[in-house]
Structures are given as C-alpha cells and as structure tokens.
Amino acid sequence: MKKWIIFSMFLLVVAATLGCASINNNETDVGKVKSINSLDITVLEMKEVPRNKKVKIKIHAKNKGTQPIGIGAGDFYLKIDGKKYTLASGNNFGQEIAKGKEITGYGYYTVPPKIKEAELVYIPQEKELEVWKLGDFND
C-alpha cells in the first residue's frame, strides 16, 4: 500500500511538471535565419547586462547580394508588450558588409525589469521589414 501511495504521488508530480512546462513553452525566432533583400539575418541570443537594466542582443548578418550593404544595431528596435525601446549605450555593432561577407555583433537596449512578449524589429530607413519573436525574459 505504501509503495502505491509513493508511486501515485510520483505520477502526480510528473503530470504537474509537464503541465507547467507546456504553459511556459514560448516559441521564439532565436536562431532562425530570415532573408531580407540581400541579407540573411539571424538573432542568436538575448542576454541581460548585469546592473544596467539592459539586454544585449547578438545579431548575425550575411550579405548575399552583389553590392556592399550597411547594417547596424540602429536598424533595429526592441518591442516589449507593445512599447518601443531604442538603442542604449554600449558597443553597438554597425558597418558595411562586402558582398559574400558576414558580421556578428551586439545591440544594447534599456528594458523594464520584467520582459514579456519581446520582439526585435528590423526597420532600416524607417520601414519595418522583419520581426523576430524573442519570448519572455526574467521569468
């Protein structure tokens, strides 16, 4: 009888854990390549910058075109719960990429303490072209 109660409690714990895991299972676009004009852009990660109320977002870009093209952290903004967050101070990347070449760099953004439904928006020349879902942060 004692073994049956322990086994039942174990099953209950497993079921509760699996149920909670599915609630917080947010699908993101981190790691997904998105092609915009002659660029392949990938958001690689979002990390907290300790003591600064900032995050840094690692971005990779490859020029697939025949001409050099410029890209930088200033071409992106962070959208959290519908509110726009632009660049903060930091070593923000930005440069021209020669044809066939690629770069990786960080964009820094000041953010609220809790981040829900974060998105990174690519908006070169004031025209929104692509959005990456980053999910929740600091749960």
Chimera marker file (.cmm) of the C-alpha trace (Angstrom):
<marker_set name="trace">
<marker id="1" x="0.000" y="0.000" z="0.000" r="1" g="1" b="0" radius="0.5"/>
<marker id="2" x="2.816" y="2.419" z="0.913" r="1" g="1" b="0" radius="0.5"/>
<marker id="3" x="4.515" y="1.771" z="-2.456" r="1" g="1" b="0" radius="0.5"/>
<marker id="4" x="1.238" y="2.522" z="-4.258" r="1" g="1" b="0" radius="0.5"/>
<marker id="5" x="0.891" y="5.900" z="-2.494" r="1" g="1" b="0" radius="0.5"/>
<marker id="6" x="4.502" y="6.846" z="-3.323" r="1" g="1" b="0" radius="0.5"/>
<marker id="7" x="4.017" y="5.783" z="-6.948" r="1" g="1" b="0" radius="0.5"/>
<marker id="8" x="0.779" y="7.800" z="-7.192" r="1" g="1" b="0" radius="0.5"/>
<marker id="9" x="2.479" y="10.877" z="-5.733" r="1" g="1" b="0" radius="0.5"/>
<marker id="10" x="5.341" y="10.457" z="-8.224" r="1" g="1" b="0" radius="0.5"/>
<marker id="11" x="2.875" y="10.348" z="-11.139" r="1" g="1" b="0" radius="0.5"/>
<marker id="12" x="1.093" y="13.417" z="-9.798" r="1" g="1" b="0" radius="0.5"/>
<marker id="13" x="4.372" y="15.362" z="-9.576" r="1" g="1" b="0" radius="0.5"/>
<marker id="14" x="5.356" y="14.320" z="-13.119" r="1" g="1" b="0" radius="0.5"/>
<marker id="15" x="1.940" y="15.310" z="-14.513" r="1" g="1" b="0" radius="0.5"/>
<marker id="16" x="2.054" y="18.685" z="-12.746" r="1" g="1" b="0" radius="0.5"/>
<marker id="17" x="5.583" y="19.346" z="-14.006" r="1" g="1" b="0" radius="0.5"/>
<marker id="18" x="4.650" y="18.529" z="-17.589" r="1" g="1" b="0" radius="0.5"/>
<marker id="19" x="1.536" y="20.678" z="-17.355" r="1" g="1" b="0" radius="0.5"/>
<marker id="20" x="3.541" y="23.681" z="-16.111" r="1" g="1" b="0" radius="0.5"/>
<marker id="21" x="6.203" y="23.192" z="-18.764" r="1" g="1" b="0" radius="0.5"/>
<marker id="22" x="3.651" y="23.441" z="-21.560" r="1" g="1" b="0" radius="0.5"/>
<marker id="23" x="2.263" y="26.703" z="-20.156" r="1" g="1" b="0" radius="0.5"/>
<marker id="24" x="5.675" y="28.432" z="-20.379" r="1" g="1" b="0" radius="0.5"/>
<marker id="25" x="6.698" y="26.856" z="-23.683" r="1" g="1" b="0" radius="0.5"/>
<marker id="26" x="7.033" y="30.013" z="-25.799" r="1" g="1" b="0" radius="0.5"/>
<marker id="27" x="8.199" y="29.540" z="-29.354" r="1" g="1" b="0" radius="0.5"/>
<marker id="28" x="10.796" y="32.091" z="-30.401" r="1" g="1" b="0" radius="0.5"/>
<marker id="29" x="12.651" y="33.059" z="-33.564" r="1" g="1" b="0" radius="0.5"/>
<marker id="30" x="16.067" y="32.992" z="-31.854" r="1" g="1" b="0" radius="0.5"/>
<marker id="31" x="18.425" y="31.093" z="-34.133" r="1" g="1" b="0" radius="0.5"/>
<marker id="32" x="16.165" y="31.368" z="-37.188" r="1" g="1" b="0" radius="0.5"/>
<marker id="33" x="17.582" y="32.916" z="-40.359" r="1" g="1" b="0" radius="0.5"/>
<marker id="34" x="15.357" y="35.498" z="-42.035" r="1" g="1" b="0" radius="0.5"/>
<marker id="35" x="16.156" y="36.759" z="-45.539" r="1" g="1" b="0" radius="0.5"/>
<marker id="36" x="15.531" y="40.446" z="-46.170" r="1" g="1" b="0" radius="0.5"/>
<marker id="37" x="16.536" y="41.849" z="-49.549" r="1" g="1" b="0" radius="0.5"/>
<marker id="38" x="20.151" y="40.672" z="-49.943" r="1" g="1" b="0" radius="0.5"/>
<marker id="39" x="20.771" y="39.990" z="-46.237" r="1" g="1" b="0" radius="0.5"/>
<marker id="40" x="20.397" y="36.825" z="-44.195" r="1" g="1" b="0" radius="0.5"/>
<marker id="41" x="19.880" y="37.988" z="-40.597" r="1" g="1" b="0" radius="0.5"/>
<marker id="42" x="19.847" y="35.751" z="-37.527" r="1" g="1" b="0" radius="0.5"/>
<marker id="43" x="19.145" y="36.747" z="-33.931" r="1" g="1" b="0" radius="0.5"/>
<marker id="44" x="21.478" y="34.489" z="-31.971" r="1" g="1" b="0" radius="0.5"/>
<marker id="45" x="20.706" y="35.375" z="-28.347" r="1" g="1" b="0" radius="0.5"/>
<marker id="46" x="19.379" y="37.889" z="-25.830" r="1" g="1" b="0" radius="0.5"/>
<marker id="47" x="21.285" y="38.301" z="-22.559" r="1" g="1" b="0" radius="0.5"/>
<marker id="48" x="20.916" y="40.540" z="-19.534" r="1" g="1" b="0" radius="0.5"/>
<marker id="49" x="23.664" y="43.104" z="-18.921" r="1" g="1" b="0" radius="0.5"/>
<marker id="50" x="24.198" y="42.912" z="-15.128" r="1" g="1" b="0" radius="0.5"/>
<marker id="51" x="23.453" y="46.034" z="-13.040" r="1" g="1" b="0" radius="0.5"/>
<marker id="52" x="22.376" y="48.133" z="-16.050" r="1" g="1" b="0" radius="0.5"/>
<marker id="53" x="18.695" y="47.332" z="-16.778" r="1" g="1" b="0" radius="0.5"/>
<marker id="54" x="19.811" y="46.475" z="-20.296" r="1" g="1" b="0" radius="0.5"/>
<marker id="55" x="19.840" y="43.496" z="-22.585" r="1" g="1" b="0" radius="0.5"/>
<marker id="56" x="22.278" y="42.789" z="-25.356" r="1" g="1" b="0" radius="0.5"/>
<marker id="57" x="21.049" y="41.051" z="-28.442" r="1" g="1" b="0" radius="0.5"/>
<marker id="58" x="23.541" y="39.172" z="-30.597" r="1" g="1" b="0" radius="0.5"/>
<marker id="59" x="22.830" y="39.510" z="-34.317" r="1" g="1" b="0" radius="0.5"/>
<marker id="60" x="24.496" y="37.819" z="-37.281" r="1" g="1" b="0" radius="0.5"/>
<marker id="61" x="24.156" y="39.149" z="-40.841" r="1" g="1" b="0" radius="0.5"/>
<marker id="62" x="25.412" y="37.814" z="-44.170" r="1" g="1" b="0" radius="0.5"/>
<marker id="63" x="25.416" y="39.777" z="-47.430" r="1" g="1" b="0" radius="0.5"/>
<marker id="64" x="24.128" y="37.524" z="-50.226" r="1" g="1" b="0" radius="0.5"/>
<marker id="65" x="23.999" y="40.370" z="-52.737" r="1" g="1" b="0" radius="0.5"/>
<marker id="66" x="26.431" y="41.683" z="-55.310" r="1" g="1" b="0" radius="0.5"/>
<marker id="67" x="26.955" y="45.104" z="-53.671" r="1" g="1" b="0" radius="0.5"/>
<marker id="68" x="28.177" y="46.127" z="-50.208" r="1" g="1" b="0" radius="0.5"/>
<marker id="69" x="25.347" y="46.841" z="-47.769" r="1" g="1" b="0" radius="0.5"/>
<marker id="70" x="25.306" y="48.600" z="-44.414" r="1" g="1" b="0" radius="0.5"/>
<marker id="71" x="23.669" y="47.221" z="-41.286" r="1" g="1" b="0" radius="0.5"/>
<marker id="72" x="23.878" y="48.113" z="-37.627" r="1" g="1" b="0" radius="0.5"/>
<marker id="73" x="22.143" y="47.953" z="-34.286" r="1" g="1" b="0" radius="0.5"/>
<marker id="74" x="20.461" y="51.279" z="-35.127" r="1" g="1" b="0" radius="0.5"/>
<marker id="75" x="18.455" y="49.462" z="-37.809" r="1" g="1" b="0" radius="0.5"/>
<marker id="76" x="16.618" y="47.556" z="-35.040" r="1" g="1" b="0" radius="0.5"/>
<marker id="77" x="14.429" y="48.375" z="-32.076" r="1" g="1" b="0" radius="0.5"/>
<marker id="78" x="13.112" y="46.203" z="-29.289" r="1" g="1" b="0" radius="0.5"/>
<marker id="79" x="9.353" y="45.965" z="-28.746" r="1" g="1" b="0" radius="0.5"/>
<marker id="80" x="8.159" y="44.754" z="-25.335" r="1" g="1" b="0" radius="0.5"/>
<marker id="81" x="4.458" y="44.499" z="-24.553" r="1" g="1" b="0" radius="0.5"/>
<marker id="82" x="3.779" y="46.855" z="-27.476" r="1" g="1" b="0" radius="0.5"/>
<marker id="83" x="6.228" y="49.555" z="-26.288" r="1" g="1" b="0" radius="0.5"/>
<marker id="84" x="9.236" y="50.581" z="-28.390" r="1" g="1" b="0" radius="0.5"/>
<marker id="85" x="12.777" y="50.532" z="-26.878" r="1" g="1" b="0" radius="0.5"/>
<marker id="86" x="15.585" y="52.014" z="-28.971" r="1" g="1" b="0" radius="0.5"/>
<marker id="87" x="19.341" y="51.665" z="-28.620" r="1" g="1" b="0" radius="0.5"/>
<marker id="88" x="21.112" y="52.243" z="-25.328" r="1" g="1" b="0" radius="0.5"/>
<marker id="89" x="24.776" y="52.985" z="-24.785" r="1" g="1" b="0" radius="0.5"/>
<marker id="90" x="27.098" y="50.066" z="-25.366" r="1" g="1" b="0" radius="0.5"/>
<marker id="91" x="29.377" y="48.665" z="-28.008" r="1" g="1" b="0" radius="0.5"/>
<marker id="92" x="26.593" y="48.582" z="-30.627" r="1" g="1" b="0" radius="0.5"/>
<marker id="93" x="27.599" y="46.992" z="-33.912" r="1" g="1" b="0" radius="0.5"/>
<marker id="94" x="27.364" y="48.689" z="-37.286" r="1" g="1" b="0" radius="0.5"/>
<marker id="95" x="29.308" y="48.509" z="-40.512" r="1" g="1" b="0" radius="0.5"/>
<marker id="96" x="29.173" y="47.919" z="-44.218" r="1" g="1" b="0" radius="0.5"/>
<marker id="97" x="29.306" y="44.276" z="-45.259" r="1" g="1" b="0" radius="0.5"/>
<marker id="98" x="31.108" y="43.448" z="-48.505" r="1" g="1" b="0" radius="0.5"/>
<marker id="99" x="29.406" y="41.028" z="-50.897" r="1" g="1" b="0" radius="0.5"/>
<marker id="100" x="29.630" y="37.449" z="-49.662" r="1" g="1" b="0" radius="0.5"/>
<marker id="101" x="30.894" y="38.515" z="-46.222" r="1" g="1" b="0" radius="0.5"/>
<marker id="102" x="29.224" y="38.324" z="-42.805" r="1" g="1" b="0" radius="0.5"/>
<marker id="103" x="29.382" y="40.011" z="-39.406" r="1" g="1" b="0" radius="0.5"/>
<marker id="104" x="28.217" y="39.305" z="-35.873" r="1" g="1" b="0" radius="0.5"/>
<marker id="105" x="27.669" y="41.962" z="-33.231" r="1" g="1" b="0" radius="0.5"/>
<marker id="106" x="25.516" y="43.207" z="-30.360" r="1" g="1" b="0" radius="0.5"/>
<marker id="107" x="22.744" y="45.751" z="-29.975" r="1" g="1" b="0" radius="0.5"/>
<marker id="108" x="22.116" y="47.109" z="-26.446" r="1" g="1" b="0" radius="0.5"/>
<marker id="109" x="18.658" y="48.155" z="-25.231" r="1" g="1" b="0" radius="0.5"/>
<marker id="110" x="17.414" y="49.588" z="-21.924" r="1" g="1" b="0" radius="0.5"/>
<marker id="111" x="14.478" y="47.489" z="-20.758" r="1" g="1" b="0" radius="0.5"/>
<marker id="112" x="11.952" y="47.174" z="-17.922" r="1" g="1" b="0" radius="0.5"/>
<marker id="113" x="12.646" y="44.634" z="-15.114" r="1" g="1" b="0" radius="0.5"/>
<marker id="114" x="10.189" y="42.066" z="-16.497" r="1" g="1" b="0" radius="0.5"/>
<marker id="115" x="10.076" y="41.354" z="-20.203" r="1" g="1" b="0" radius="0.5"/>
<marker id="116" x="7.025" y="39.683" z="-21.716" r="1" g="1" b="0" radius="0.5"/>
<marker id="117" x="6.432" y="39.161" z="-25.416" r="1" g="1" b="0" radius="0.5"/>
<marker id="118" x="9.681" y="40.755" z="-26.583" r="1" g="1" b="0" radius="0.5"/>
<marker id="119" x="10.257" y="41.224" z="-30.299" r="1" g="1" b="0" radius="0.5"/>
<marker id="120" x="13.201" y="42.589" z="-32.257" r="1" g="1" b="0" radius="0.5"/>
<marker id="121" x="12.094" y="44.678" z="-35.225" r="1" g="1" b="0" radius="0.5"/>
<marker id="122" x="14.315" y="45.344" z="-38.267" r="1" g="1" b="0" radius="0.5"/>
<marker id="123" x="13.448" y="48.802" z="-39.577" r="1" g="1" b="0" radius="0.5"/>
<marker id="124" x="16.112" y="50.182" z="-41.930" r="1" g="1" b="0" radius="0.5"/>
<marker id="125" x="15.283" y="53.542" z="-43.482" r="1" g="1" b="0" radius="0.5"/>
<marker id="126" x="12.138" y="53.863" z="-41.297" r="1" g="1" b="0" radius="0.5"/>
<marker id="127" x="10.411" y="50.916" z="-42.990" r="1" g="1" b="0" radius="0.5"/>
<marker id="128" x="9.604" y="47.822" z="-40.882" r="1" g="1" b="0" radius="0.5"/>
<marker id="129" x="10.788" y="44.774" z="-42.796" r="1" g="1" b="0" radius="0.5"/>
<marker id="130" x="11.006" y="41.878" z="-40.341" r="1" g="1" b="0" radius="0.5"/>
<marker id="131" x="10.256" y="40.836" z="-36.749" r="1" g="1" b="0" radius="0.5"/>
<marker id="132" x="11.880" y="38.194" z="-34.536" r="1" g="1" b="0" radius="0.5"/>
<marker id="133" x="9.904" y="36.839" z="-31.566" r="1" g="1" b="0" radius="0.5"/>
<marker id="134" x="12.218" y="36.682" z="-28.545" r="1" g="1" b="0" radius="0.5"/>
<marker id="135" x="9.666" y="35.499" z="-25.995" r="1" g="1" b="0" radius="0.5"/>
<marker id="136" x="9.772" y="36.204" z="-22.250" r="1" g="1" b="0" radius="0.5"/>
<marker id="137" x="12.869" y="37.116" z="-20.250" r="1" g="1" b="0" radius="0.5"/>
<marker id="138" x="13.473" y="37.320" z="-16.468" r="1" g="1" b="0" radius="0.5"/>
<marker id="139" x="10.565" y="34.998" z="-15.683" r="1" g="1" b="0" radius="0.5"/>
<link id1="1" id2="2" r="1" g="1" b="0" radius="0.2"/>
<link id1="2" id2="3" r="1" g="1" b="0" radius="0.2"/>
<link id1="3" id2="4" r="1" g="1" b="0" radius="0.2"/>
<link id1="4" id2="5" r="1" g="1" b="0" radius="0.2"/>
<link id1="5" id2="6" r="1" g="1" b="0" radius="0.2"/>
<link id1="6" id2="7" r="1" g="1" b="0" radius="0.2"/>
<link id1="7" id2="8" r="1" g="1" b="0" radius="0.2"/>
<link id1="8" id2="9" r="1" g="1" b="0" radius="0.2"/>
<link id1="9" id2="10" r="1" g="1" b="0" radius="0.2"/>
<link id1="10" id2="11" r="1" g="1" b="0" radius="0.2"/>
<link id1="11" id2="12" r="1" g="1" b="0" radius="0.2"/>
<link id1="12" id2="13" r="1" g="1" b="0" radius="0.2"/>
<link id1="13" id2="14" r="1" g="1" b="0" radius="0.2"/>
<link id1="14" id2="15" r="1" g="1" b="0" radius="0.2"/>
<link id1="15" id2="16" r="1" g="1" b="0" radius="0.2"/>
<link id1="16" id2="17" r="1" g="1" b="0" radius="0.2"/>
<link id1="17" id2="18" r="1" g="1" b="0" radius="0.2"/>
<link id1="18" id2="19" r="1" g="1" b="0" radius="0.2"/>
<link id1="19" id2="20" r="1" g="1" b="0" radius="0.2"/>
<link id1="20" id2="21" r="1" g="1" b="0" radius="0.2"/>
<link id1="21" id2="22" r="1" g="1" b="0" radius="0.2"/>
<link id1="22" id2="23" r="1" g="1" b="0" radius="0.2"/>
<link id1="23" id2="24" r="1" g="1" b="0" radius="0.2"/>
<link id1="24" id2="25" r="1" g="1" b="0" radius="0.2"/>
<link id1="25" id2="26" r="1" g="1" b="0" radius="0.2"/>
<link id1="26" id2="27" r="1" g="1" b="0" radius="0.2"/>
<link id1="27" id2="28" r="1" g="1" b="0" radius="0.2"/>
<link id1="28" id2="29" r="1" g="1" b="0" radius="0.2"/>
<link id1="29" id2="30" r="1" g="1" b="0" radius="0.2"/>
<link id1="30" id2="31" r="1" g="1" b="0" radius="0.2"/>
<link id1="31" id2="32" r="1" g="1" b="0" radius="0.2"/>
<link id1="32" id2="33" r="1" g="1" b="0" radius="0.2"/>
<link id1="33" id2="34" r="1" g="1" b="0" radius="0.2"/>
<link id1="34" id2="35" r="1" g="1" b="0" radius="0.2"/>
<link id1="35" id2="36" r="1" g="1" b="0" radius="0.2"/>
<link id1="36" id2="37" r="1" g="1" b="0" radius="0.2"/>
<link id1="37" id2="38" r="1" g="1" b="0" radius="0.2"/>
<link id1="38" id2="39" r="1" g="1" b="0" radius="0.2"/>
<link id1="39" id2="40" r="1" g="1" b="0" radius="0.2"/>
<link id1="40" id2="41" r="1" g="1" b="0" radius="0.2"/>
<link id1="41" id2="42" r="1" g="1" b="0" radius="0.2"/>
<link id1="42" id2="43" r="1" g="1" b="0" radius="0.2"/>
<link id1="43" id2="44" r="1" g="1" b="0" radius="0.2"/>
<link id1="44" id2="45" r="1" g="1" b="0" radius="0.2"/>
<link id1="45" id2="46" r="1" g="1" b="0" radius="0.2"/>
<link id1="46" id2="47" r="1" g="1" b="0" radius="0.2"/>
<link id1="47" id2="48" r="1" g="1" b="0" radius="0.2"/>
<link id1="48" id2="49" r="1" g="1" b="0" radius="0.2"/>
<link id1="49" id2="50" r="1" g="1" b="0" radius="0.2"/>
<link id1="50" id2="51" r="1" g="1" b="0" radius="0.2"/>
<link id1="51" id2="52" r="1" g="1" b="0" radius="0.2"/>
<link id1="52" id2="53" r="1" g="1" b="0" radius="0.2"/>
<link id1="53" id2="54" r="1" g="1" b="0" radius="0.2"/>
<link id1="54" id2="55" r="1" g="1" b="0" radius="0.2"/>
<link id1="55" id2="56" r="1" g="1" b="0" radius="0.2"/>
<link id1="56" id2="57" r="1" g="1" b="0" radius="0.2"/>
<link id1="57" id2="58" r="1" g="1" b="0" radius="0.2"/>
<link id1="58" id2="59" r="1" g="1" b="0" radius="0.2"/>
<link id1="59" id2="60" r="1" g="1" b="0" radius="0.2"/>
<link id1="60" id2="61" r="1" g="1" b="0" radius="0.2"/>
<link id1="61" id2="62" r="1" g="1" b="0" radius="0.2"/>
<link id1="62" id2="63" r="1" g="1" b="0" radius="0.2"/>
<link id1="63" id2="64" r="1" g="1" b="0" radius="0.2"/>
<link id1="64" id2="65" r="1" g="1" b="0" radius="0.2"/>
<link id1="65" id2="66" r="1" g="1" b="0" radius="0.2"/>
<link id1="66" id2="67" r="1" g="1" b="0" radius="0.2"/>
<link id1="67" id2="68" r="1" g="1" b="0" radius="0.2"/>
<link id1="68" id2="69" r="1" g="1" b="0" radius="0.2"/>
<link id1="69" id2="70" r="1" g="1" b="0" radius="0.2"/>
<link id1="70" id2="71" r="1" g="1" b="0" radius="0.2"/>
<link id1="71" id2="72" r="1" g="1" b="0" radius="0.2"/>
<link id1="72" id2="73" r="1" g="1" b="0" radius="0.2"/>
<link id1="73" id2="74" r="1" g="1" b="0" radius="0.2"/>
<link id1="74" id2="75" r="1" g="1" b="0" radius="0.2"/>
<link id1="75" id2="76" r="1" g="1" b="0" radius="0.2"/>
<link id1="76" id2="77" r="1" g="1" b="0" radius="0.2"/>
<link id1="77" id2="78" r="1" g="1" b="0" radius="0.2"/>
<link id1="78" id2="79" r="1" g="1" b="0" radius="0.2"/>
<link id1="79" id2="80" r="1" g="1" b="0" radius="0.2"/>
<link id1="80" id2="81" r="1" g="1" b="0" radius="0.2"/>
<link id1="81" id2="82" r="1" g="1" b="0" radius="0.2"/>
<link id1="82" id2="83" r="1" g="1" b="0" radius="0.2"/>
<link id1="83" id2="84" r="1" g="1" b="0" radius="0.2"/>
<link id1="84" id2="85" r="1" g="1" b="0" radius="0.2"/>
<link id1="85" id2="86" r="1" g="1" b="0" radius="0.2"/>
<link id1="86" id2="87" r="1" g="1" b="0" radius="0.2"/>
<link id1="87" id2="88" r="1" g="1" b="0" radius="0.2"/>
<link id1="88" id2="89" r="1" g="1" b="0" radius="0.2"/>
<link id1="89" id2="90" r="1" g="1" b="0" radius="0.2"/>
<link id1="90" id2="91" r="1" g="1" b="0" radius="0.2"/>
<link id1="91" id2="92" r="1" g="1" b="0" radius="0.2"/>
<link id1="92" id2="93" r="1" g="1" b="0" radius="0.2"/>
<link id1="93" id2="94" r="1" g="1" b="0" radius="0.2"/>
<link id1="94" id2="95" r="1" g="1" b="0" radius="0.2"/>
<link id1="95" id2="96" r="1" g="1" b="0" radius="0.2"/>
<link id1="96" id2="97" r="1" g="1" b="0" radius="0.2"/>
<link id1="97" id2="98" r="1" g="1" b="0" radius="0.2"/>
<link id1="98" id2="99" r="1" g="1" b="0" radius="0.2"/>
<link id1="99" id2="100" r="1" g="1" b="0" radius="0.2"/>
<link id1="100" id2="101" r="1" g="1" b="0" radius="0.2"/>
<link id1="101" id2="102" r="1" g="1" b="0" radius="0.2"/>
<link id1="102" id2="103" r="1" g="1" b="0" radius="0.2"/>
<link id1="103" id2="104" r="1" g="1" b="0" radius="0.2"/>
<link id1="104" id2="105" r="1" g="1" b="0" radius="0.2"/>
<link id1="105" id2="106" r="1" g="1" b="0" radius="0.2"/>
<link id1="106" id2="107" r="1" g="1" b="0" radius="0.2"/>
<link id1="107" id2="108" r="1" g="1" b="0" radius="0.2"/>
<link id1="108" id2="109" r="1" g="1" b="0" radius="0.2"/>
<link id1="109" id2="110" r="1" g="1" b="0" radius="0.2"/>
<link id1="110" id2="111" r="1" g="1" b="0" radius="0.2"/>
<link id1="111" id2="112" r="1" g="1" b="0" radius="0.2"/>
<link id1="112" id2="113" r="1" g="1" b="0" radius="0.2"/>
<link id1="113" id2="114" r="1" g="1" b="0" radius="0.2"/>
<link id1="114" id2="115" r="1" g="1" b="0" radius="0.2"/>
<link id1="115" id2="116" r="1" g="1" b="0" radius="0.2"/>
<link id1="116" id2="117" r="1" g="1" b="0" radius="0.2"/>
<link id1="117" id2="118" r="1" g="1" b="0" radius="0.2"/>
<link id1="118" id2="119" r="1" g="1" b="0" radius="0.2"/>
<link id1="119" id2="120" r="1" g="1" b="0" radius="0.2"/>
<link id1="120" id2="121" r="1" g="1" b="0" radius="0.2"/>
<link id1="121" id2="122" r="1" g="1" b="0" radius="0.2"/>
<link id1="122" id2="123" r="1" g="1" b="0" radius="0.2"/>
<link id1="123" id2="124" r="1" g="1" b="0" radius="0.2"/>
<link id1="124" id2="125" r="1" g="1" b="0" radius="0.2"/>
<link id1="125" id2="126" r="1" g="1" b="0" radius="0.2"/>
<link id1="126" id2="127" r="1" g="1" b="0" radius="0.2"/>
<link id1="127" id2="128" r="1" g="1" b="0" radius="0.2"/>
<link id1="128" id2="129" r="1" g="1" b="0" radius="0.2"/>
<link id1="129" id2="130" r="1" g="1" b="0" radius="0.2"/>
<link id1="130" id2="131" r="1" g="1" b="0" radius="0.2"/>
<link id1="131" id2="132" r="1" g="1" b="0" radius="0.2"/>
<link id1="132" id2="133" r="1" g="1" b="0" radius="0.2"/>
<link id1="133" id2="134" r="1" g="1" b="0" radius="0.2"/>
<link id1="134" id2="135" r="1" g="1" b="0" radius="0.2"/>
<link id1="135" id2="136" r="1" g="1" b="0" radius="0.2"/>
<link id1="136" id2="137" r="1" g="1" b="0" radius="0.2"/>
<link id1="137" id2="138" r="1" g="1" b="0" radius="0.2"/>
<link id1="138" id2="139" r="1" g="1" b="0" radius="0.2"/>
</marker_set>
